[in-house]
Amino acid sequence: MKIWISDTQAQSHRIIKLNCEEHSNFTYLGDFDDDELRAFYLEVQPDMDVEKNVKLLNYYGYLHLFIIHKKA
């Protein structure tokens, strides 16, 4: 599936918006299959529920991820 991304980073969090349709303020990420999408999710956040998010993106065609930066 072709995916476009909008990625906003702040000091405390990161907001990633994925969409399967082209948007003017999104950047083309690539044409991903489910395995490539799983690898991308694990790269973004290793403890993410990958299977749930793959299904949500496939079903709805978009997905917004709010990731809180953990302090070490």
C-alpha positions as CSV (number, residue, x, y, z in Angstrom):
1,M,0.0,0.0,0.0
2,K,1.2,3.5,-0.8
3,I,1.7,5.6,2.4
4,W,2.2,9.3,2.9
5,I,3.5,10.6,6.3
6,S,3.4,13.7,8.3
7,D,5.9,13.6,11.2
8,T,5.9,16.3,13.9
9,Q,8.5,16.1,16.7
10,A,8.6,18.0,20.0
11,Q,10.8,17.6,23.0
12,S,8.3,15.4,24.9
13,H,6.4,13.6,22.1
14,R,6.1,12.8,18.4
15,I,3.0,12.8,16.3
16,I,3.1,10.6,13.2
17,K,0.1,10.7,10.8
18,L,0.0,8.0,8.1
19,N,-2.4,8.1,5.2
20,C,-3.0,5.9,2.2
21,E,-4.1,8.9,0.1
22,E,-2.0,11.7,-1.1
23,H,-2.2,15.0,1.0
24,S,-0.6,18.3,0.2
25,N,1.3,18.6,3.5
26,F,2.3,14.9,3.7
27,T,5.5,13.4,2.3
28,Y,5.4,10.1,0.3
29,L,6.9,7.4,2.5
30,G,6.8,4.5,0.1
31,D,4.8,1.5,-1.1
32,F,4.8,-0.9,1.9
33,D,3.6,-4.4,2.3
34,D,2.5,-5.6,5.8
35,D,6.0,-6.9,6.7
36,E,7.7,-3.6,5.8
37,L,5.0,-1.7,7.7
38,R,5.7,-3.9,10.8
39,A,9.4,-3.1,10.5
40,F,8.6,0.6,10.3
41,Y,6.4,0.5,13.4
42,L,9.1,-1.3,15.4
43,E,11.6,1.3,14.3
44,V,9.3,4.1,15.5
45,Q,8.5,2.5,18.8
46,P,9.8,-1.0,19.8
47,D,7.0,-1.8,22.3
48,M,4.2,-0.8,19.9
49,D,1.2,-3.2,19.3
50,V,2.3,-3.7,15.7
51,E,-0.5,-6.1,14.6
52,K,-3.2,-3.8,15.8
53,N,-1.8,-0.9,14.0
54,V,-1.3,-2.8,10.7
55,K,-5.0,-3.8,10.9
56,L,-6.1,-0.2,11.7
57,L,-4.2,1.3,8.8
58,N,-5.4,-1.4,6.4
59,Y,-9.0,-0.9,7.5
60,Y,-9.3,2.9,7.8
61,G,-6.7,4.0,5.4
62,Y,-5.1,6.4,7.9
63,L,-3.5,6.2,11.3
64,H,-2.4,8.8,13.8
65,L,0.3,7.8,16.3
66,F,1.1,9.8,19.4
67,I,4.4,8.7,20.9
68,I,5.7,10.0,24.2
69,H,9.4,10.2,24.5
70,K,10.5,8.1,27.6
71,K,13.1,9.7,29.8
72,A,16.0,7.3,30.6
